[in-house]
Amino acid sequence: MVAPSIDVVGVGNAIVDVIAEVSHAFIDDHELVKNSMTLIDLDRANELEVAMPSGITASGGSAANTMVGVAGFGGIAAYLGLVAADDLGEAFRSDLRVAGVGFDVPGKVDGLPTARCLIQVTPDAQRTLNTYLGVSAHLSPDEIDEALVASASHLYCEGYLWDMEPAKAGIRHAMDVAARAGRTVSLTLSDSFCVNRHRDEWRELIVDRVDVAFGNADEFRALYEVDDLAHAADAVAGDVDVAFVTLGKAGSLVVSGSDRIRVVADELDHGVVDTTGAGDLYASGVLTGLSRGASLESAARLGSIAAAEIIGHLGARPEADLAAIAEQILG
């Protein structure tokens, strides 16, 4: 078996995020489903983008955010996602590379435009996502760089991508390539709405192809159709090697076989501004820790620190020196 040359490769929707702070009235006036991710068409995306106040624009998508976090921690990260050969696609590519993430998938010509996610952040720091998937949802096995996947210690796959048949095939193919190379395969559940749409397929996928699962308590409860987190933890423990369950202000729970490790939330010296990307950055800390051979508790601690940092400001790009934090925690 060839030793891995990079830490993590992420597979997900390549999306340009447009993030703005809005009032609760904006959510009601535009009939948005608060604190959820809703798929929209191009006309609706254009309508909302015009209506939103000015904010920030950056490369996004859940797995892309996680890869930026891994790079910020000092890890070597790469990304597989589909963009168009348009201005947004080139902006996405440039932004990832500046953040230190390898991204070499060519832009698609003469087809759907690059995806965008319009994120409304209300005064309670909750975010509402309205996503036009564009070309990103059509990532197929042909766009999966097998050599890249096989070179990474960890493969991290985004549940949000699981909506189109070509993308499903692409994820399955990437997972199979990673497994043949002896690598660790991770899946993030992304959103309770995603879980409810894909529960049966994901239960099968997790048993057959996934080593590490990420999600929040609601997502795991939805996956196993139980009301009690302890029952969900017992169920996922039988399906994967380890699961990382985020619990908001209560921190996180690491589930590994019969072990249940509680990790407290990191102390905040700032208010909660925007929860966009909190789960994504939690995963980046965990993956960084795992790639360095850290204990499950230490990996979750890094995740907790990254999540606390990201909710203290607008947007899903870390502003703190995560590499210095990783050095302090892991040595």
Buried (B, 14 or more C-beta within 10 A) or exposed (E): EEEBEBBBBBBBBBBBBBBBBBEEEBBEEBEBEEEBBEBBEEEBBBBBBEBBEEBBBBBBBBBBBBBBBBBBBBBBBBBBBBBBBBEBBBBBBEBBBEBBBBBEBEBBEEEBBBBBBBBBBBEEBBBBBBBBBBBBBBBBBEBBBBEBBBBBBBBBBBBBBBBBEBBBBBBBBBBBBBBEBEBBBBBBBBBBBBBEBBBEEBBEBBEEBBBBBBBBBBBBBBBBEBEEBEBBBBBBBEBBBBBBBBBEEEBBBBBBEEEBBEBEBBEEEEEBBBBBBBBBBBBBBBBBBBBBEBEBEBBBBBBBBBBBBBBBBBBBBBEBBBBEBBEEBBE
